[in-house]
Amino acid sequence: MSYRKRASLGFCMAVQLLGCGAKTGLEVPEIDHDASMDVAELRDVPFVRYEACVPGRFPLIQRTAEVTFVVDRSGSMDAPLEATLADAGRSGSRWSMLRDALRASLVGEVESRLSMGALFFPRVPVTESPTQEEYCTVNPNNLSYNIITPRLNNASALLRIFDTTRPRGGTPTNSALLTAGEPLLRLAETDPDRSKARYLILATDGGPNCNPTVPTNQCVCAVEDPTGRDICADNPALARWFCLDRVNVVETVQRFASQGLYTYVIGLDNPSEGPMIATLNAMAVAGQRANPVGEYRYYSVRRSDQLFATFRDISTTLTRCAFVTPSRPSDPDGIRIDVGGLVVPRDRAHINGWDWSDQGYGEITLYGQACTRAYEAPVSGLVGCR
């Protein structure tokens, strides 16, 4: 049966039939029927933004994920946490802590379920005495040291770059996000499969810089001198490169989110760096994958065990707990979610329950015990349309 004919038999097509949208689905009589044919046909529809509402109970489809890690390789990553750039080279660096946490949380079962790639920034310098432009360059000359194409069972390739390169240079975060994100948006345009989702996970130790176009009178210096002086104010040549590039980075992450590419922000931060913390918070909110608990909106990491737990929780959510519904009501409360026959409450705090993680795509994410139960129990949604 064709998609158009099915629509005439009960689909509420919000685009084609103005004024026909789902109200609160739980106010209408429950319709229990075998929706296997509905689901099969809906899967074949080449939609990206799904607008149909079909009354009934449907199994939710688990969404697979493709993640690109955007990894800060600036010089300050060579310093320990809660230390200054002057401490670079000491044991227990942010760089080694990030590597160890990724190894512990991603190798094995996770990498067999999560398609992973990475972009490291800035690029590995190719000269003995690199210029400032080279320190701030993302576009790589040697792909094997800078970019990894996403695929399953890819953790070893990602970890190899940690072992074969060292942190150097500035923090061209905006250029890195653009380099990593734009190809993913183009892929989404040619691959409208709603069961596949793509994300960025930015792991950085502080403020984006490397944008010489930031007006001098708006400069907030992203580099802290051990003596406490303002390096940017004292050296205009450095200010061109080390002013916080907050506006551009937030705009980029926000634009990506508006097109369905969301960004998790992990900050290996120092509590004394107020402007950088404010920037990381703004990025996390704009990326629409903010931390639901704690003091900060981004995932603040100051110990190795926190970093491991953060990667574990994010990877679990992406590989096991994100689902798409074949029937998406226009009313966000017009669906009831069951896991193993038990009703799960909607939880906007993302602690224990379900919530829309992308209502436009019909994506629902489970949290807490609801997520754990979904490991072995079927997930379904009851939708009512009128």
TAQUI-V153646 format. One line per field, one symbol per residue. psi: psi as a letter, one per 30 degrees, with the letter a starting at -180 (. if undefined). burial: b if it has 9 or more other ideal C-beta (glycine too) atoms within 8 Angstrom, else e. A space follows every 10 residues. Layout:
psi=???
burial=???
//
This chain:
psi=kleeeeefgf kjjfeejkfj lkajffflkk jjljgeeeee eeffkilejk flkkkakkkk kkklkkkjkj kkglefffll lhllffgkfl lhleeeeeee eeeeffkbee fffjjkalkk kllkkgleik leeefgkejk ejeffekkkk llhgeeeefe eeffllklaa iieeeeeeee eeeeeeeeef igjffkkklk jkjlgbkkbg jffkkefgkj kgkkkffflj eeefjeeeef fgkkheeeee eeeeeeefgg jlkkjkjilk ffieeeeeee eeeeeefghl kflaelfljk kgleeeeeee eeeeeeeeff gklkkfjjlf kfggkkkkjh fkkklkjffh ejallkfjee fgkkkklbfe eeefefkkkl kjkkk.
burial=eeeeebbeee bbbbeeeeee bbbebbebee beeebeebbe bbbeeeeeeb ebbbbbbbeb bbbbbbbbbb bbbbbbbbbb beeebebbeb eebbbbbbbb bbbebbbeeb bebbbbbbbb bbbbbeeeeb eeebbbbbeb ebeebbbbeb ebebbeebbe bbeeeebbbb bbbbbbbbbb beebbebbee ebebbbbbbb bbbbbbbbbb beebeeeebe bbbeeeeeee bbeeeeebbe bbbbbbebbb bbbbebbeeb bbbbbbbbbb eebebbbbbb bbbbbbbebb beeeebebbb bbeeebbbeb bbebbbbbbb bbbbbbbbbe beebbebbbb eeebebbeee bebbbeebee bbbbbbbbeb bebbeebebb bbbbbe
//
